[in-house]
């Protein structure tokens, strides 16, 4: 019996050493001294057999940046995407909504603890569950609101038809349907626990419209995008950006158009380019002066440590690979997926834009690329 116990202990010890060694190697890979080549190798593997796919990667590392394009923006003739190729970025738009909120808080227009009742109570009927919800709870996904309420799903399905709904699901319901939901808030949970909510972040955009008397897109343009020179980031397509918009594809490789947002634009409506998103990364890492304190505040862990202000905190895989200080967000709409991450400690950032709606696969790529950008020079 003693021999068995000793043998088992030795096995456990050996396995523990192997896991610790693997963890060390995963966090500290050998530096190839060629970051651009390492990124190319990763993307060549990712792109294998994806003939219709277009992917653009933007990398920032301590004052230096570069962009790489892979695949093609046209199926009929090879045309590499580049830094100015436009993609819909889906839920990465939520970072702009969060930045708008932070800016208005810094200006004293609202505070993070302001409630819906204080802002809407005199003009819009609110259920008891909705009245006490704060702007901070909306931006950190702790409001208790579901991702999309069943009643809104059913109404959109009724208007669009079941077969057509997912072609452009947010185009069927205007803000009035969102505000009507606040009178009942069926399906809402008790605030305080993290539950990812497209409704919550989209509602935040509408609330800020209500407070300022301005439309969401013009607010984000004035307060967030224009100061950073992000002229290629829009909701309403201009002819120039439409010309540079690559065609989207579903996860199965079928053609898909952009999603338009009659309501909840703050949850995912933006179109952007790697050029503009690198400008945003630079601002987040303090390269544009006065913005740095604001973005520092937004990165700090909030309720339950799952989010910052708009940002998501490191995943389990991030931590295993050594991306312990990363904050990130990803996005997906009908024909596009995106990933954005920054690490203030190592002054690194990554953006990936693609024209296929496969968010999980892109997230895995993004986590791996962030590790490379941290460790390869």
C-alpha positions as CSV (number, residue, x, y, z in Angstrom):
1,X,0.0,0.0,0.0
2,X,2.9,2.4,0.9
3,X,4.4,1.8,-2.6
4,X,1.1,2.6,-4.3
5,X,0.7,5.8,-2.3
6,X,4.3,6.9,-3.0
7,X,3.9,6.0,-6.7
8,X,0.7,8.0,-7.0
9,X,2.4,11.0,-5.2
10,X,5.3,10.8,-7.6
11,X,3.0,10.8,-10.6
12,X,1.0,13.8,-9.2
13,X,4.3,15.6,-8.6
14,X,5.6,14.8,-12.2
15,X,2.3,16.0,-13.7
16,X,2.3,19.2,-11.6
17,X,5.9,19.9,-12.8
18,X,4.9,19.3,-16.4
19,X,1.8,21.6,-16.1
20,X,4.0,24.3,-14.5
21,X,6.6,24.0,-17.2
22,X,3.9,24.1,-19.9
23,X,2.4,27.2,-18.3
24,X,5.8,28.9,-18.2
25,X,6.5,28.1,-21.8
26,X,3.1,29.3,-22.9
27,X,3.6,32.6,-21.1
28,X,7.2,33.0,-22.1
29,X,7.8,31.6,-25.6
30,X,11.2,32.1,-27.3
31,X,11.4,35.5,-29.0
32,X,11.9,35.1,-32.7
33,X,12.9,38.8,-33.0
34,X,10.5,39.2,-35.9
35,X,7.0,40.1,-34.8
36,X,5.7,40.8,-38.2
37,X,6.8,37.4,-39.5
38,X,5.2,35.7,-36.4
39,X,1.9,37.5,-37.1
40,X,2.1,36.4,-40.8
41,X,2.7,32.8,-39.8
42,X,-0.3,32.8,-37.5
43,X,-2.6,34.3,-40.1
44,X,-1.5,32.1,-42.9
45,X,-2.5,29.1,-40.7
46,X,-5.8,30.8,-39.8
47,X,-6.6,31.6,-43.5
48,X,-6.1,28.1,-44.8
49,X,-8.8,27.1,-47.3
50,X,-10.8,30.3,-46.6
51,X,-10.8,31.6,-50.1
52,X,-13.5,34.2,-49.8
53,X,-12.3,35.6,-46.4
54,X,-10.7,39.0,-45.9
55,X,-8.8,39.7,-42.6
56,X,-7.0,42.8,-41.6
57,X,-4.7,42.8,-38.5
58,X,-3.5,46.0,-36.8
59,X,-0.7,45.7,-34.3
60,X,0.6,48.4,-31.9
61,X,3.6,47.9,-29.7
62,X,5.2,50.7,-27.6
63,X,4.9,53.5,-30.2
64,X,5.2,51.4,-33.3
65,X,2.4,50.0,-35.4
66,X,1.8,48.0,-38.6
67,X,-1.1,46.6,-40.5
68,X,-1.3,43.4,-42.5
69,X,-4.1,42.3,-44.9
70,X,-4.9,38.7,-45.8
71,X,-7.3,37.0,-48.2
72,X,-9.3,39.1,-50.7
73,X,-12.1,41.7,-50.6
74,X,-13.4,40.2,-53.9
75,X,-14.1,36.6,-54.8
76,X,-13.8,37.3,-58.6
77,X,-10.3,38.7,-58.4
78,X,-7.6,38.7,-55.7
79,X,-7.5,42.1,-53.9
80,X,-5.7,42.3,-50.6
81,X,-7.6,44.2,-47.9
82,X,-5.6,47.0,-46.2
83,X,-5.6,49.5,-43.4
84,X,-8.5,51.5,-45.0
85,X,-10.7,48.5,-45.9
86,X,-14.0,48.9,-44.0
87,X,-15.7,46.2,-41.9
88,X,-18.7,46.3,-39.6
89,X,-17.3,45.8,-36.1
90,X,-20.4,44.6,-34.2
91,X,-20.1,44.7,-30.4
92,X,-16.7,46.4,-30.5
93,X,-19.0,49.5,-30.9
94,X,-19.9,49.1,-27.3
95,X,-16.5,50.5,-26.4
96,X,-17.5,53.7,-28.2
97,X,-20.8,53.9,-26.3
98,X,-18.9,53.4,-23.0
99,X,-16.3,56.0,-23.9
100,X,-19.2,58.5,-24.7
101,X,-20.7,57.8,-21.2
102,X,-17.3,58.3,-19.5
103,X,-16.8,61.6,-21.4
104,X,-20.2,62.9,-20.4
105,X,-19.5,61.9,-16.8
106,X,-16.2,63.7,-16.9
107,X,-18.0,66.8,-18.3
108,X,-20.6,66.6,-15.4
109,X,-23.6,66.0,-17.7
110,X,-24.4,62.7,-15.9
111,X,-22.7,60.4,-13.3
112,X,-22.2,56.7,-13.3
113,X,-24.6,56.4,-10.4
114,X,-27.4,58.3,-12.1
115,X,-30.6,56.2,-12.3
116,X,-33.0,55.7,-15.2
117,X,-35.7,57.1,-13.0
118,X,-33.7,60.4,-12.6
119,X,-33.2,60.7,-16.3
120,X,-36.4,59.2,-17.8
121,X,-38.9,59.0,-15.0
122,X,-40.8,62.2,-15.9
123,X,-41.4,61.2,-19.5
124,X,-41.2,57.5,-19.9
125,X,-43.1,54.9,-17.8
126,X,-40.7,52.7,-15.9
127,X,-41.3,49.5,-13.9
128,X,-40.0,49.4,-10.4
129,X,-37.2,47.1,-11.6
130,X,-36.1,49.7,-14.2
131,X,-36.3,52.8,-12.0
132,X,-33.2,52.1,-9.9
133,X,-31.0,50.8,-12.7
134,X,-27.9,53.0,-13.0
135,X,-25.8,54.0,-16.0
136,X,-22.9,52.2,-14.5
137,X,-25.0,49.0,-14.4
138,X,-25.9,49.4,-18.0
139,X,-22.3,49.9,-19.1
140,X,-21.0,47.0,-17.0
141,X,-23.7,44.5,-17.9
142,X,-25.0,44.3,-14.4
143,X,-28.4,45.9,-14.9
144,X,-30.3,42.6,-14.8
145,X,-31.6,43.2,-18.3
146,X,-31.5,40.2,-20.7
147,X,-29.4,40.3,-23.9
148,X,-32.5,40.9,-25.9
149,X,-36.0,40.6,-24.3
150,X,-38.3,37.8,-25.5
151,X,-41.1,40.4,-26.2
152,X,-38.8,42.3,-28.6
153,X,-37.6,39.1,-30.3
154,X,-41.2,38.1,-30.8
155,X,-42.2,41.6,-32.2
156,X,-39.3,41.7,-34.6
157,X,-40.1,38.1,-35.8
158,X,-43.7,39.1,-36.3
159,X,-42.6,42.1,-38.4
160,X,-39.8,40.4,-40.4
161,X,-41.0,36.8,-40.6
162,X,-39.0,34.0,-39.1
163,X,-36.9,33.2,-42.2
164,X,-35.9,36.9,-42.8
165,X,-35.3,38.0,-39.2
166,X,-31.6,37.1,-38.9
167,X,-30.7,38.8,-42.2
168,X,-31.0,42.2,-40.4
169,X,-32.6,41.7,-36.9
170,X,-32.1,45.2,-35.4
171,X,-33.7,47.0,-38.4
172,X,-37.3,46.2,-37.4
173,X,-37.8,47.8,-34.0
174,X,-37.4,51.6,-33.3
175,X,-36.5,53.2,-29.9
176,X,-40.2,53.4,-29.0
177,X,-40.3,49.6,-28.6
178,X,-37.2,49.7,-26.3
179,X,-38.8,52.4,-24.1
180,X,-42.1,50.5,-24.0
181,X,-40.3,47.5,-22.7
182,X,-39.1,49.6,-19.7
183,X,-42.7,49.8,-18.5
184,X,-42.8,46.0,-17.9
185,X,-39.2,44.7,-18.0
186,X,-40.4,41.1,-18.1
187,X,-37.5,38.7,-17.9
188,X,-35.3,41.1,-15.9
189,X,-33.1,39.7,-13.1
190,X,-32.0,41.4,-9.9
191,X,-29.3,44.0,-10.7
192,X,-25.8,43.4,-9.6
193,X,-24.7,40.2,-11.3
194,X,-23.0,40.1,-14.7
195,X,-25.2,39.2,-17.6
196,X,-24.1,40.3,-21.0
197,X,-26.9,42.6,-22.5
198,X,-27.2,44.0,-25.9
199,X,-30.4,45.7,-24.7
200,X,-28.5,47.4,-21.8
201,X,-25.8,48.9,-23.9
202,X,-28.1,49.9,-26.7
203,X,-30.5,51.4,-24.1
204,X,-27.6,53.4,-22.7
205,X,-27.1,55.0,-26.1
206,X,-30.8,56.0,-26.2
207,X,-30.7,57.4,-22.7
208,X,-27.7,59.6,-23.6
209,X,-29.6,60.8,-26.6
210,X,-32.6,61.6,-24.3
211,X,-30.3,63.5,-21.9
212,X,-28.5,65.6,-24.5
213,X,-31.2,66.1,-27.1
214,X,-28.7,64.8,-29.7
215,X,-28.6,61.7,-31.8
216,X,-26.2,58.9,-30.8
217,X,-24.1,58.9,-33.9
218,X,-23.4,62.7,-33.8
219,X,-22.6,62.5,-30.1
220,X,-20.0,59.7,-30.6
221,X,-18.6,61.6,-33.6
222,X,-18.2,64.8,-31.6
223,X,-17.1,63.4,-28.2
224,X,-15.1,60.3,-29.2
225,X,-14.2,59.9,-32.8
226,X,-13.4,63.4,-34.1
227,X,-10.9,64.2,-31.3
228,X,-9.0,61.1,-32.2
229,X,-9.1,61.7,-36.0
230,X,-11.2,58.6,-36.6
231,X,-12.8,59.7,-39.8
232,X,-13.4,56.2,-41.2
233,X,-15.6,55.1,-38.3
234,X,-19.3,55.6,-39.0
235,X,-22.8,54.2,-38.7
236,X,-24.3,56.1,-41.7
237,X,-22.3,55.0,-44.8
238,X,-20.7,57.7,-46.9
239,X,-20.0,56.9,-50.6
240,X,-16.3,56.8,-49.9
241,X,-16.6,54.3,-47.0
242,X,-19.2,52.3,-48.9
243,X,-16.7,51.8,-51.7
244,X,-14.2,50.5,-49.2
245,X,-16.6,48.2,-47.4
246,X,-15.8,44.5,-48.0
247,X,-18.7,42.1,-48.5
248,X,-19.7,40.1,-45.5
249,X,-20.3,36.3,-45.2
250,X,-22.1,34.2,-42.7
251,X,-20.3,31.5,-40.7
252,X,-21.3,29.0,-43.5
253,X,-19.7,31.3,-46.2
254,X,-23.0,32.6,-47.6
255,X,-23.1,36.3,-48.6
256,X,-24.5,38.7,-46.0
257,X,-25.2,42.4,-45.9
258,X,-24.5,44.9,-43.1
259,X,-26.9,45.0,-40.2
260,X,-28.7,48.3,-39.8
261,X,-30.0,49.5,-36.4
262,X,-33.4,51.2,-36.1
263,X,-32.7,51.0,-32.4
264,X,-29.9,49.9,-30.0
265,X,-27.2,51.2,-32.3
266,X,-25.0,51.6,-29.2
267,X,-24.8,47.8,-29.0
268,X,-23.2,47.2,-32.4
269,X,-23.8,49.5,-35.3
270,X,-20.4,50.9,-36.2
271,X,-18.3,50.3,-39.3
272,X,-14.5,51.0,-39.1
273,X,-11.1,50.3,-40.5
274,X,-7.8,49.0,-39.0
275,X,-6.3,52.5,-39.5
276,X,-9.0,54.1,-37.3
277,X,-8.9,51.3,-34.7
278,X,-5.2,51.7,-34.3
279,X,-5.8,55.4,-33.6
280,X,-8.1,54.3,-30.9
281,X,-5.6,51.8,-29.4
282,X,-3.0,54.6,-29.4
283,X,-5.4,56.9,-27.5
284,X,-6.2,54.1,-25.0
285,X,-2.5,53.6,-24.3
286,X,-1.9,57.3,-23.6
287,X,-0.4,58.3,-26.9
288,X,-2.7,61.3,-27.3
289,X,-2.2,63.0,-23.9
290,X,-5.4,64.1,-22.1
291,X,-7.3,61.0,-23.2
292,X,-5.0,58.7,-21.1
293,X,-6.6,59.3,-17.7
294,X,-10.1,58.7,-19.1
295,X,-9.1,55.4,-20.7
296,X,-7.2,54.3,-17.5
297,X,-10.4,54.7,-15.6
298,X,-12.3,52.7,-18.1
299,X,-9.9,49.7,-17.9
300,X,-10.2,49.2,-14.1
301,X,-12.2,46.1,-13.1
302,X,-15.8,46.8,-12.1
303,X,-18.6,44.7,-10.6
304,X,-17.5,41.1,-10.1
305,X,-14.3,41.8,-12.0
306,X,-15.7,40.7,-15.3
307,X,-15.8,44.0,-17.0
308,X,-14.3,47.5,-16.9
309,X,-16.3,50.4,-18.2
310,X,-17.3,48.8,-21.5
311,X,-14.2,46.6,-21.7
312,X,-14.1,42.9,-20.8
313,X,-11.4,41.7,-18.4
314,X,-9.0,38.8,-19.2
315,X,-10.4,35.4,-20.0
316,X,-9.2,32.2,-18.5
317,X,-7.2,31.5,-21.6
318,X,-5.7,35.0,-21.5
319,X,-4.5,34.4,-18.0
320,X,-3.1,31.0,-18.8
321,X,-1.1,32.5,-21.8
322,X,0.1,35.4,-19.6
323,X,-2.2,38.1,-21.0
324,X,-3.0,39.0,-17.4
325,X,-3.5,42.8,-17.9
326,X,-5.3,42.7,-21.2
327,X,-8.8,44.3,-21.6
328,X,-10.7,43.4,-24.7
329,X,-13.9,43.2,-26.6
330,X,-15.1,41.2,-29.6
331,X,-18.0,41.6,-32.0
332,X,-20.1,39.8,-34.5
333,X,-23.0,40.7,-36.8
334,X,-24.5,38.9,-39.8
335,X,-21.4,38.9,-42.1
336,X,-18.5,40.3,-39.9
337,X,-16.5,39.6,-36.8
338,X,-14.0,41.7,-34.9
339,X,-11.6,41.6,-32.0
340,X,-9.9,44.5,-30.1
341,X,-7.5,44.2,-27.1
342,X,-5.0,46.4,-25.3
343,X,-2.4,45.9,-22.5
344,X,-1.4,49.1,-20.8
345,X,1.4,47.3,-18.8
346,X,3.2,46.2,-22.0
347,X,1.9,49.1,-24.1
348,X,0.6,46.7,-26.8
349,X,-2.7,46.4,-28.7
350,X,-4.3,44.3,-31.4
351,X,-7.3,44.8,-33.7
352,X,-8.6,42.1,-36.1
353,X,-11.4,42.8,-38.6
354,X,-12.8,40.1,-40.8
355,X,-15.8,39.7,-43.2
356,X,-17.1,36.4,-41.8
357,X,-19.3,35.9,-38.8
358,X,-17.3,33.5,-36.7
359,X,-16.7,35.3,-33.4
360,X,-15.4,32.4,-31.3
361,X,-12.7,31.4,-33.8
362,X,-11.6,35.0,-34.1
363,X,-11.5,35.4,-30.4
364,X,-9.1,32.5,-30.1
365,X,-6.9,34.0,-32.8
366,X,-7.0,37.4,-31.0
367,X,-5.9,35.9,-27.7
368,X,-3.0,34.1,-29.4
369,X,-2.0,37.2,-31.3
370,X,-2.0,39.3,-28.2
371,X,0.4,36.8,-26.6
372,X,2.7,37.1,-29.6
373,X,2.6,40.9,-29.6
374,X,3.6,40.9,-25.9
375,X,6.4,38.4,-26.3
376,X,7.9,38.9,-29.8
377,X,10.0,41.8,-30.8
